[in-house]
Amino acid sequence: MANGPTVTDPKSVPPFYVLLSTGVDAASRMASTLAEIFTLPPQEVELYEDSLLDEVNWEAKALCEYAPRSGDLDYSLYVTVSDEVEYQPLEEDLAVRLARSHAGQALTELDATYHSHTVEDGGRALVQAAERAPAVGDHSPWYWNGRPVRLPWGHEGAPHREC
């Protein structure tokens, strides 16, 4: 299998993928990248901004909704694929492939190294921080337990995994 292992247990496949991405031009290249990853013709991938739902081709085999973000993360991505798509990777594997394709980073969850900075709520604070509506020009650091903590990439000496 050229794309890697196919996940056969439907319970282990998320119904959709939720990712955060860096790269100001990531959205413009996302449709072709997803077509390549899922081995679909480009016309079977629908890319749309979260505020523009009127002309979405809901019949496409892969849907990718993106929302621009401010600060360290440029986009949140919500990818859904139909059952007809044979290759349905785990969320982490999709994030790695997207990061490699875009020479950037894609985040599925905060690395365990940084859990000491979060509240003990199973990551809900991170999700709420990521999903809050950003103000125009909002570039404030993220806060956990009332302490300012910058995200783990983009500054020298920060641990990261190479893709």
BELBEL-V612629 format. One record per helix or strand of 2 or more residues. SS is the DSSP state (H for helix, E for strand). FROM is the first residue (numbers start at 1). TO is the last residue. If there is no record, write none. Layout:
# BELBEL-V612629
SS_FROM_TO + SS_FROM_TO
This chain:
# BELBEL-V612629
H_10_12 + E_17_21 + H_26_37 + H_42_44 + E_45_49 + E_62_68 + E_75_81 + H_91_102 + E_106_107 + H_112_117 + H_124_131 + E_142_144 + E_147_149
